[in-house]
Amino acid sequence: MAADDARNPRDQILSVLARLEEKNFNHGSSGNISCRDGASILITPTGANAANMTTERVVAMTGAGDVIGGGIPSSEFHMHVAILRAFPTAQAVVHTHADACVALSCLRKPIPAFHYQVAAFGGDDVRCARYATFGTPELAEAAVEALRDRTVCLLANHGMIAIGKSLEAAFNNTVKLETLARQYLLAMQAGTPVLLPSEEMARVGARYGNYGVGLLSDPDTPPRR
C-alpha cells in the first residue's frame, strides 16, 4: 500500500474496496467499509463500488451515527457504528458477501476448530451472528454479540464481518476468513473434519498472543516461539 494511503483514510477505503472486488468478495454494490478518522467515522456510501467511488463520495459520520459530510451512508451504517462503539481498539470494519462465507452463513453454525488458524481470530471458533434483516439496529446488535473476543464473524444468511487495528488489518482478516471458510467447505465435502481439542486451540492461541482476550492482531502474524 502506498504511503499516501496510510496517511489518507479516504484513499485507503478506495484501495481496499477495489481489492475486495478484485478478489470477487463483493459483487455490484454489495459489502461496505468503514474506519475511524479522529473522532469521526468514514464509511462507504450506499450503492458504492470500485467503479463509481471517489474520495469525495466517502461519507463522514459522528460516533453516534449522524452524517456530517458526504451523501447517504451505506445501509449497514448501524452495524459499523455499533461495532466501532463496542470495540474501542478496533479502527476499521470490513463487511463482504464473499462466497464461501455466505455459503457457511446459510447453515447458521460457527466455523469450528478444524484448522489451527481459527485461533488467530480470538477463540476456538468463528461465530455466526443470529439472523436479522439487513440495515437494521437488530443486525448491528447481533454482529456486536458475535464479535465479542473475536476479530471476525459470519452473519446468518448474509455474509461476514472483519475488524482490525487498521483498515489493512481488517482487509487481511477478511481474506484469511474467506480462505478458511473455503477450506472448511472442502473438508466437509471430503468427509467429517477432525476438530482440534480446546486445549490445543488454547495453546495455539497463546502462541499467537491473542487467545480469549479479543486483541486485534493480524492472523498472518507468526505465532510466538
Buried (B, 14 or more C-beta within 10 A) or exposed (E): BEEEBEEBBBBBBBBBBBBBBEBEBBEEBBBBBBBBBEEBBBBBBBBBBBEEBEBEBBBBBEEEBEBEEBEEBBBBBBBBBBBBBBBEEBBBBBBBBBBBBBBBBBBEBBBBBBBBBBBBBBBBBBBBBBBBEBBBEBBBBBBBEBBEBBBBBBBBBBBBBBBBBBBBBBBBBBBBBBBBBBBBBEBEEEEEBEBBEEEBBBBBBBBBEBBBEBBBBBBEEEBEE
